[in-house]
Amino acid sequence: MDDTHATVYVVDDNAEVRDAIGTLCRSTGLDVCSFASTEEFLRDEKADEPCCAVLDVRFPGAAATGLECQDRLRESGISLPIVFISGCADVRMSVEAMKRGAVDFLPKPFRDQELLDAIRIGLQRDRVRREAEEGLKAIRSRIAGLTPRQREMLTMMADGLMVKQMAGRLELSEVTIKVHRSRIMNKLGVRTPLELVRLVDRLLAAEEFGPSGVQRSPSDVVAKPSIISPPLVQVD
């Protein structure tokens, strides 16, 4: 398994299980961080590299269950692939975990290769997510370099307005609108208006759901000042 610079979090109240999984993962070159409870795991600062958690479902006492831990991670805006393991799981629990986005749900005892395969999928999922986030960060950085007027026009273009419509709304000539559009495209590194709209759509799609999973409308997302919508100003 070629997973250089990747971390697996092992969360299980059974020390023997933690040690066994840790030894298995380290034998493939993975870094491992082990925790005896979900509370310890939730308090830990997560590594800034591809990660995956191997998480037991049930814990003794008042500690959060594996599913509750999964919910708390999502509510905190932490996207972490999870492989659930359990010695007392039922079908309903496994279905619920998968519906919430788990990579896999493995009943104990499981084969080493089963676990390694699930971890491999989780790490790859996290790599893809991180690469996508880096791309979105670059898009946001380019948009931040636009002038207020250009961000205003970008919002209109994302809404599908044509040059003539933007000219009428902003009380500018169509030639002026085209000049601004060309400058926007240069700053954002796109060659056509269609590429520009696709770039914004990519950002809007990423912003459509908040950390809690509540869906936002495109208009709500576009209205966020941190993305593309500026205060209304008159062009110089």
C-alpha positions as CSV (number, residue, x, y, z in Angstrom):
1,M,0.0,0.0,0.0
2,D,1.6,3.3,-1.2
3,D,0.2,5.7,1.4
4,T,3.3,7.9,2.3
5,H,2.5,10.7,4.7
6,A,-0.9,9.4,5.7
7,T,-2.4,8.9,9.2
8,V,-4.8,6.4,10.5
9,Y,-6.7,7.1,13.7
10,V,-7.6,4.0,15.7
11,V,-10.4,4.6,18.2
12,D,-11.3,1.6,20.4
13,D,-11.7,1.1,24.1
14,N,-9.9,-2.3,23.8
15,A,-6.2,-1.9,24.1
16,E,-5.5,-5.2,22.3
17,V,-7.6,-4.2,19.3
18,R,-5.9,-0.8,19.2
19,D,-2.4,-2.4,19.3
20,A,-3.3,-5.0,16.7
21,I,-4.7,-2.5,14.2
22,G,-1.8,-0.1,14.9
23,T,0.7,-2.8,14.2
24,L,-1.0,-3.8,11.0
25,C,-1.2,-0.3,9.7
26,R,2.4,0.5,10.6
27,S,3.5,-2.6,8.7
28,T,2.3,-0.9,5.5
29,G,4.1,2.4,6.2
30,L,1.2,4.3,7.7
31,D,1.4,6.6,10.7
32,V,-1.0,5.6,13.5
33,C,-2.6,7.6,16.4
34,S,-4.6,5.5,18.9
35,F,-7.3,6.6,21.3
36,A,-9.2,4.7,24.0
37,S,-12.3,6.9,23.7
38,T,-14.2,9.1,21.2
39,E,-13.8,12.1,23.6
40,E,-10.0,11.8,23.4
41,F,-10.1,11.5,19.6
42,L,-12.4,14.5,19.2
43,R,-10.1,16.7,21.4
44,D,-7.0,15.7,19.3
45,E,-5.8,18.1,16.6
46,K,-6.0,16.3,13.3
47,A,-3.0,15.9,11.1
48,D,-2.8,18.1,8.0
49,E,-2.4,15.2,5.6
50,P,-4.6,12.4,4.2
51,C,-6.3,10.7,7.1
52,C,-8.8,7.9,7.9
53,A,-10.3,6.8,11.1
54,V,-11.0,3.2,12.3
55,L,-13.7,3.8,14.8
56,D,-15.5,1.3,17.1
57,V,-19.2,1.8,17.4
58,R,-19.8,1.4,21.2
59,F,-17.9,2.7,24.1
60,P,-18.4,2.3,27.9
61,G,-19.8,4.9,30.2
62,A,-20.9,8.3,28.9
63,A,-18.5,8.5,26.1
64,A,-20.0,9.4,22.7
65,T,-20.8,6.4,20.5
66,G,-19.1,6.0,17.1
67,L,-22.1,7.3,15.3
68,E,-22.3,10.3,17.6
69,C,-18.6,11.0,17.1
70,Q,-19.3,10.9,13.3
71,D,-22.0,13.5,13.7
72,R,-19.8,15.7,15.9
73,L,-17.0,15.7,13.4
74,R,-19.4,16.7,10.6
75,E,-20.9,19.4,12.7
76,S,-17.4,20.8,13.4
77,G,-16.7,20.9,9.6
78,I,-14.2,18.1,9.8
79,S,-14.4,15.8,6.8
80,L,-12.8,12.5,7.9
81,P,-13.4,9.2,6.2
82,I,-14.4,6.6,8.8
83,V,-14.2,2.8,8.8
84,F,-16.5,1.5,11.5
85,I,-15.7,-1.7,13.4
86,S,-18.0,-3.5,15.9
87,G,-18.4,-6.7,17.7
88,C,-22.1,-6.1,18.5
89,A,-23.5,-4.3,15.5
90,D,-26.8,-4.9,13.8
91,V,-28.1,-4.3,10.3
92,R,-29.8,-1.1,11.2
93,M,-26.7,0.4,12.8
94,S,-24.5,-0.5,9.8
95,V,-27.0,0.9,7.3
96,E,-27.2,4.1,9.3
97,A,-23.4,4.5,9.4
98,M,-23.2,4.0,5.7
99,K,-26.0,6.5,5.0
100,R,-24.0,9.1,7.0
101,G,-21.0,8.6,4.8
102,A,-18.9,5.8,6.4
103,V,-16.3,4.1,4.1
104,D,-17.2,0.7,5.4
105,F,-18.7,-1.2,8.4
106,L,-16.7,-4.3,9.5
107,P,-18.1,-6.7,12.1
108,K,-15.4,-8.2,14.4
109,P,-13.6,-10.3,13.8
110,F,-12.5,-9.1,10.3
111,R,-9.7,-10.1,8.1
112,D,-6.6,-7.9,8.0
113,Q,-7.0,-7.4,4.2
114,E,-10.6,-6.3,4.6
115,L,-9.5,-3.5,7.0
116,L,-6.5,-2.5,4.9
117,D,-8.7,-2.3,1.8
118,A,-11.2,-0.1,3.6
119,I,-8.5,2.2,4.9
120,R,-7.0,2.4,1.4
121,I,-10.4,3.6,0.1
122,G,-10.8,6.1,2.9
123,L,-7.3,7.6,2.4
124,Q,-7.9,7.9,-1.3
125,R,-11.2,9.6,-0.7
126,D,-9.5,12.1,1.6
127,R,-6.7,12.8,-0.9
128,V,-9.4,13.6,-3.6
129,R,-11.2,15.9,-1.1
130,R,-8.0,17.7,-0.2
131,E,-7.0,18.2,-3.8
132,A,-10.5,19.6,-4.6
133,E,-10.2,22.0,-1.6
134,E,-6.9,23.2,-2.8
135,G,-8.4,23.9,-6.2
136,L,-11.3,25.8,-4.5
137,K,-8.9,27.8,-2.4
138,A,-7.1,28.9,-5.6
139,I,-10.4,30.0,-7.1
140,R,-11.4,32.0,-4.0
141,S,-8.0,33.6,-4.0
142,R,-8.4,34.7,-7.7
143,I,-11.9,36.0,-7.0
144,A,-10.6,38.0,-4.0
145,G,-8.3,39.8,-6.4
146,L,-11.3,41.2,-8.4
147,T,-12.5,44.7,-7.9
148,P,-15.9,45.3,-6.2
149,R,-17.4,46.1,-9.7
150,Q,-15.9,43.0,-11.2
151,R,-17.2,40.8,-8.4
152,E,-20.6,42.3,-8.9
153,M,-20.5,41.5,-12.6
154,L,-19.3,38.0,-11.8
155,T,-22.4,37.5,-9.7
156,M,-24.5,38.6,-12.6
157,M,-22.7,36.3,-15.0
158,A,-23.2,33.4,-12.6
159,D,-26.9,34.2,-12.7
160,G,-26.9,33.9,-16.5
161,L,-27.2,37.5,-17.4
162,M,-26.1,38.5,-20.9
163,V,-24.0,41.5,-21.8
164,K,-27.0,43.6,-22.8
165,Q,-28.8,42.8,-19.6
166,M,-25.8,43.6,-17.4
167,A,-25.3,46.9,-19.3
168,G,-28.9,47.8,-18.7
169,R,-28.8,46.9,-15.0
170,L,-25.5,48.8,-14.4
171,E,-26.3,51.7,-16.7
172,L,-23.1,51.1,-18.7
173,S,-22.4,50.6,-22.4
174,E,-22.1,47.0,-23.7
175,V,-18.5,47.9,-24.8
176,T,-17.6,48.7,-21.2
177,I,-19.2,45.5,-19.9
178,K,-17.2,43.5,-22.4
179,V,-14.0,45.2,-21.3
180,H,-14.8,44.4,-17.7
181,R,-15.7,40.8,-18.6
182,S,-12.4,40.4,-20.4
183,R,-10.4,41.6,-17.4
184,I,-12.4,39.3,-15.1
185,M,-11.6,36.3,-17.4
186,N,-7.9,37.2,-17.4
187,K,-7.7,37.5,-13.6
188,L,-9.5,34.2,-13.2
189,G,-7.4,32.4,-15.8
190,V,-10.3,31.4,-18.1
191,R,-10.6,31.8,-21.8
192,T,-14.4,31.9,-22.4
193,P,-17.5,33.1,-20.6
194,L,-18.6,29.5,-20.4
195,E,-15.4,28.5,-18.6
196,L,-15.9,31.4,-16.2
197,V,-19.5,30.3,-15.3
198,R,-18.3,26.7,-14.8
199,L,-15.6,28.0,-12.5
200,V,-18.1,29.8,-10.4
201,D,-20.5,26.9,-10.5
202,R,-17.8,24.7,-9.1
203,L,-17.4,27.1,-6.1
204,L,-21.1,27.3,-5.6
205,A,-21.5,23.5,-5.6
206,A,-18.8,23.3,-2.9
207,E,-20.6,26.0,-0.8
208,E,-24.1,24.6,-1.3
209,F,-24.0,22.5,1.9
210,G,-22.9,23.8,5.3
211,P,-21.0,21.8,7.9
212,S,-24.3,20.6,9.4
213,G,-25.4,19.2,6.0
214,V,-28.2,21.8,5.6
215,Q,-28.7,22.7,2.0
216,R,-28.2,26.3,0.9
217,S,-29.7,27.8,-2.1
218,P,-27.4,29.2,-4.8
219,S,-28.6,32.7,-4.1
220,D,-27.6,32.3,-0.4
221,V,-24.2,31.2,-1.4
222,V,-23.6,33.9,-4.0
223,A,-24.7,36.5,-1.3
224,K,-21.8,35.5,0.9
225,P,-19.3,38.4,0.8
226,S,-16.4,36.1,1.4
227,I,-17.1,34.4,-1.9
228,I,-18.0,36.8,-4.7
229,S,-20.7,39.3,-3.9
230,P,-19.5,42.8,-3.2
231,P,-21.2,46.0,-2.0
232,L,-22.9,47.9,-4.8
233,V,-20.7,50.7,-6.1
234,Q,-20.6,52.8,-9.2
235,V,-17.9,52.2,-11.8
236,D,-15.2,54.8,-12.0
